[in-house]
Amino acid sequence: MRKFLPRRLLSLLALGLSLLAVQAMPVAAADKLTPQAAEVLVRESGLADQLPSIAPSVAAGLTLNPGFASNLSEDQLQIALKAFANAYAPLRLSADISTELAGQLKPAAAQESLTWFQSELGRKITALEDTASKSASDSTAMEQAQELYQRLSPRRAERYERLAKASDVAESSAQLLIDTSTGTAYGVASTAGAESPPSLDEIRTEYGRNRAEMTEALRIQFVVLFASAYQSLPETELDQYIAFVESPSGQAFHKAMAVAIDRAMVKATKEAGKQIGEAVRVKKAQTPA
């Protein structure tokens, strides 16, 4: 896990920050949010724009950990990469996240969130977060954010700490890192065809042992990133934003989205393992005895 964290950290910041940004969505009546309404939320939040980075992130695990690639032949490597691309395809992930989100988020919370995001300040902050998410993977931009953070007043720094805590963005991003790392390891184990490969749960448990370390590293980076993202925001407006994120509706949204992403990633990992297993069996059947 230590090998995965440094290079993947910045791309995860971009994806994590997009979880904070949401625009307008149609909200279902009655007592259940529809998948269609949830799909609009996934798209308008900016999350959909970040989903294309998931499959490459999972596949990158093969190069970040040479021990994986060295256990595979070229044919096996290509089977794994193809399965990753299919299972973690943006449209597939978006549909699965939307389905899960519809089952997690209540229409009342969605409606209250919508009222906030359609407000003038809500739209202003959405635009700031969208801009910041596009530059979060730039190491130079992060260095500049660090310089800005060093100049913050204690009061302003405390506000960013509160925002990071209330949004739980570090924890959800750490889970995403575990999910992408697990996907790579599980895919490779399925491809290698070991007699007793580790189960998906075993792999998730192993990578999850470093959750606390990852979460803290991400929390620090997000607080620094906030210094850049919200530098033009007056303190009164920042306080209004924090009040929303700390509200029951804001809490419900962030928790629901985190659960939806995790479940969609687990489903994608299982699908990758299934596709790899089928491809390996076909390859063996085509190989002359």
C-alpha positions as CSV (number, residue, x, y, z in Angstrom):
1,M,0.0,0.0,0.0
2,R,2.8,2.4,0.7
3,K,3.9,2.1,-3.0
4,F,0.4,3.1,-4.2
5,L,-0.2,6.2,-2.0
6,P,2.3,8.8,-3.3
7,R,1.6,8.6,-7.0
8,R,-2.1,8.1,-6.7
9,L,-2.7,10.8,-4.0
10,L,-3.1,13.8,-6.3
11,S,-5.6,12.1,-8.7
12,L,-7.6,11.0,-5.7
13,L,-7.7,14.6,-4.5
14,A,-9.3,15.6,-7.8
15,L,-11.9,12.9,-7.5
16,G,-12.5,13.5,-3.8
17,L,-13.0,17.2,-4.3
18,S,-15.6,16.6,-6.9
19,L,-17.7,14.9,-4.2
20,L,-18.2,18.3,-2.7
21,A,-19.5,20.0,-5.8
22,V,-23.1,19.4,-6.8
23,Q,-25.4,21.4,-9.0
24,A,-29.1,21.1,-9.8
25,M,-30.9,17.8,-10.0
26,P,-34.6,16.8,-10.4
27,V,-35.8,15.3,-7.1
28,A,-38.3,12.5,-7.0
29,A,-41.5,13.0,-5.0
30,A,-42.9,10.7,-2.4
31,D,-40.4,8.6,-0.4
32,K,-37.8,7.4,-2.8
33,L,-35.2,9.0,-5.0
34,T,-35.3,7.6,-8.5
35,P,-32.2,6.3,-10.2
36,Q,-32.7,8.8,-13.0
37,A,-32.6,11.7,-10.4
38,A,-29.6,10.2,-8.8
39,E,-27.9,9.9,-12.2
40,V,-28.3,13.6,-12.8
41,L,-26.8,14.2,-9.4
42,V,-23.8,12.1,-10.3
43,R,-23.4,13.9,-13.6
44,E,-24.0,17.5,-12.3
45,S,-21.7,17.0,-9.2
46,G,-18.7,16.7,-11.5
47,L,-18.1,13.1,-10.3
48,A,-19.0,11.7,-13.7
49,D,-16.1,13.8,-15.2
50,Q,-13.7,12.0,-12.9
51,L,-14.8,8.4,-13.5
52,P,-12.7,7.9,-16.6
53,S,-9.6,8.1,-14.3
54,I,-10.7,5.0,-12.3
55,A,-9.8,2.2,-14.9
56,P,-6.3,3.7,-15.6
57,S,-5.8,4.0,-11.8
58,V,-6.5,0.3,-11.3
59,A,-4.4,-0.7,-14.3
60,A,-1.6,1.5,-13.1
61,G,-1.2,-0.7,-10.1
62,L,0.5,-3.2,-12.4
63,T,3.3,-0.7,-13.0
64,L,3.4,0.8,-9.5
65,N,3.9,-2.7,-8.1
66,P,6.3,-4.6,-10.4
67,G,5.7,-7.8,-8.4
68,F,2.3,-8.0,-10.0
69,A,3.4,-7.7,-13.6
70,S,6.3,-10.1,-13.2
71,N,3.8,-12.8,-12.3
72,L,1.9,-12.5,-15.6
73,S,2.7,-13.3,-19.1
74,E,2.1,-10.8,-21.8
75,D,-1.2,-12.5,-22.7
76,Q,-2.3,-12.6,-19.1
77,L,-1.4,-8.9,-18.7
78,Q,-3.5,-7.9,-21.7
79,I,-6.5,-10.0,-20.4
80,A,-6.3,-8.1,-17.1
81,L,-6.0,-4.7,-18.7
82,K,-9.0,-5.4,-21.0
83,A,-11.1,-6.6,-18.0
84,F,-10.2,-3.5,-16.0
85,A,-11.2,-1.2,-18.9
86,N,-14.5,-3.0,-19.3
87,A,-15.4,-3.4,-15.6
88,Y,-14.5,0.1,-14.6
89,A,-15.8,1.8,-17.7
90,P,-17.2,5.3,-16.8
91,L,-20.7,4.6,-18.0
92,R,-20.9,1.4,-16.1
93,L,-19.6,3.0,-12.9
94,S,-21.9,6.0,-13.3
95,A,-25.0,3.7,-13.7
96,D,-24.1,1.6,-10.7
97,I,-23.3,4.6,-8.5
98,S,-26.6,6.2,-9.5
99,T,-28.5,3.0,-8.6
100,E,-26.8,2.7,-5.2
101,L,-27.2,6.4,-4.5
102,A,-31.0,6.2,-5.2
103,G,-31.2,3.6,-2.4
104,Q,-29.2,5.6,0.1
105,L,-30.3,9.2,-0.2
106,K,-33.8,10.3,0.9
107,P,-35.8,12.7,-1.3
108,A,-36.2,15.2,1.5
109,A,-32.4,15.5,2.0
110,A,-32.0,15.7,-1.8
111,Q,-34.5,18.5,-2.0
112,E,-32.9,20.5,0.8
113,S,-29.5,20.0,-0.9
114,L,-31.0,21.1,-4.2
115,T,-32.2,24.3,-2.6
116,W,-28.7,25.1,-1.4
117,F,-26.9,24.2,-4.7
118,Q,-29.3,26.3,-6.8
119,S,-28.6,29.3,-4.6
120,E,-26.2,32.0,-5.9
121,L,-23.6,31.0,-3.3
122,G,-24.1,27.3,-4.0
123,R,-23.4,27.8,-7.7
124,K,-20.4,30.0,-6.9
125,I,-18.8,27.4,-4.7
126,T,-19.6,24.6,-7.2
127,A,-17.6,26.6,-9.8
128,L,-14.7,27.0,-7.4
129,E,-14.6,23.3,-6.7
130,D,-14.9,22.4,-10.3
131,T,-11.9,24.5,-11.1
132,A,-9.9,23.2,-8.2
133,S,-10.6,19.6,-9.1
134,K,-9.1,20.1,-12.5
135,S,-5.8,21.3,-11.1
136,A,-5.6,19.0,-8.1
137,S,-3.6,16.4,-10.0
138,D,-0.9,19.1,-10.9
139,S,2.0,18.8,-8.4
140,T,2.9,22.5,-9.1
141,A,-0.7,23.6,-8.2
142,M,-0.4,21.6,-4.9
143,E,2.9,23.3,-4.1
144,Q,1.2,26.7,-4.6
145,A,-1.6,25.5,-2.4
146,Q,0.9,24.6,0.3
147,E,2.3,28.1,0.2
148,L,-1.1,29.6,0.5
149,Y,-1.9,27.3,3.4
150,Q,1.2,28.4,5.3
151,R,0.0,32.0,5.2
152,L,-3.5,31.3,6.5
153,S,-4.8,32.8,9.7
154,P,-5.5,30.2,12.4
155,R,-9.2,31.0,12.1
156,R,-9.2,30.3,8.3
157,A,-7.2,27.1,8.8
158,E,-9.7,25.9,11.4
159,R,-12.6,26.5,8.9
160,Y,-10.9,24.2,6.4
161,E,-10.3,21.5,9.1
162,R,-14.0,21.7,9.9
163,L,-15.0,21.3,6.2
164,A,-12.7,18.3,5.8
165,K,-14.2,16.7,8.9
166,A,-17.8,17.4,8.0
167,S,-17.6,16.2,4.4
168,D,-15.6,13.1,5.5
169,V,-13.8,13.5,2.2
170,A,-10.5,12.0,3.4
171,E,-12.2,8.8,4.6
172,S,-14.2,8.3,1.4
173,S,-11.1,9.0,-0.7
174,A,-9.1,6.5,1.4
175,Q,-11.8,3.9,0.7
176,L,-11.5,4.7,-3.0
177,L,-7.8,4.1,-2.8
178,I,-8.4,0.8,-1.1
179,D,-11.0,-0.2,-3.7
180,T,-8.7,0.6,-6.7
181,S,-5.7,-1.2,-5.1
182,T,-8.0,-4.2,-4.3
183,G,-9.2,-4.2,-7.8
184,T,-5.7,-4.5,-9.2
185,A,-4.6,-7.2,-6.7
186,Y,-7.8,-9.2,-7.2
187,G,-7.6,-9.0,-11.0
188,V,-4.0,-10.1,-11.0
189,A,-4.8,-13.0,-8.6
190,S,-7.6,-14.1,-10.9
191,T,-5.4,-13.9,-14.0
192,A,-2.5,-15.8,-12.5
193,G,-4.7,-18.8,-11.9
194,A,-3.3,-19.8,-8.6
195,E,-4.8,-22.9,-7.0
196,S,-5.9,-21.1,-3.9
197,P,-6.1,-17.3,-4.8
198,P,-7.1,-14.9,-2.0
199,S,-10.7,-13.9,-1.9
200,L,-11.9,-10.4,-2.6
201,D,-12.7,-9.9,1.1
202,E,-9.3,-11.1,2.2
203,I,-7.6,-8.6,-0.2
204,R,-9.8,-5.7,0.9
205,T,-9.0,-6.5,4.5
206,E,-5.3,-6.6,3.9
207,Y,-5.3,-3.2,2.1
208,G,-7.6,-1.8,4.7
209,R,-5.0,-2.3,7.4
210,N,-3.4,1.0,6.5
211,R,-6.7,2.9,6.3
212,A,-5.9,5.2,9.3
213,E,-2.5,6.2,7.8
214,M,-4.1,6.8,4.3
215,T,-7.0,8.8,5.8
216,E,-4.7,11.1,7.7
217,A,-2.4,11.7,4.7
218,L,-5.4,12.5,2.6
219,R,-7.0,14.8,5.3
220,I,-3.8,16.9,5.4
221,Q,-3.7,17.2,1.6
222,F,-7.4,18.1,1.3
223,V,-7.0,20.9,3.9
224,V,-4.1,22.2,1.9
225,L,-6.1,22.0,-1.3
226,F,-9.0,23.9,0.3
227,A,-6.6,26.8,0.9
228,S,-6.3,27.2,-2.9
229,A,-9.8,26.2,-3.9
230,Y,-11.6,28.7,-1.5
231,Q,-9.0,31.5,-1.3
232,S,-11.4,34.0,-3.0
233,L,-14.3,33.1,-0.7
234,P,-15.1,35.6,2.0
235,E,-15.2,34.1,5.5
236,T,-19.0,34.8,5.8
237,E,-19.7,32.7,2.7
238,L,-17.3,30.0,3.8
239,D,-19.2,29.8,7.1
240,Q,-22.5,29.4,5.2
241,Y,-21.0,26.6,3.2
242,I,-19.7,24.8,6.3
243,A,-23.1,25.2,7.9
244,F,-24.7,23.4,4.9
245,V,-22.1,20.6,4.9
246,E,-22.6,20.1,8.7
247,S,-26.4,20.1,8.3
248,P,-28.4,16.9,8.3
249,S,-29.0,17.2,4.6
250,G,-25.3,17.9,3.8
251,Q,-24.2,14.9,6.0
252,A,-26.8,12.7,4.4
253,F,-25.5,13.6,0.9
254,H,-21.8,12.9,1.6
255,K,-22.4,9.7,3.4
256,A,-24.8,8.4,0.7
257,M,-22.4,9.2,-2.1
258,A,-19.4,7.6,-0.3
259,V,-21.4,4.3,0.2
260,A,-22.6,4.4,-3.4
261,I,-19.1,4.7,-4.8
262,D,-17.7,2.0,-2.6
263,R,-20.5,-0.5,-3.5
264,A,-20.2,0.3,-7.2
265,M,-16.4,-0.3,-7.0
266,V,-16.9,-3.6,-5.3
267,K,-19.3,-4.6,-8.0
268,A,-16.8,-3.6,-10.7
269,T,-14.0,-5.5,-9.1
270,K,-16.2,-8.7,-9.0
271,E,-17.0,-8.1,-12.6
272,A,-13.4,-7.7,-13.5
273,G,-12.5,-11.0,-11.8
274,K,-15.4,-12.7,-13.6
275,Q,-14.3,-11.4,-17.0
276,I,-10.7,-12.4,-16.3
277,G,-11.7,-15.9,-15.3
278,E,-13.8,-16.4,-18.4
279,A,-11.0,-15.1,-20.7
280,V,-8.4,-17.3,-19.0
281,R,-10.6,-20.4,-19.5
282,V,-11.1,-19.6,-23.2
283,K,-7.4,-19.0,-23.6
284,K,-6.6,-22.4,-22.1
285,A,-9.2,-24.1,-24.2
286,Q,-7.6,-22.6,-27.4
287,T,-4.1,-23.6,-26.4
288,P,-2.9,-26.8,-28.1
289,A,-2.1,-29.6,-25.6
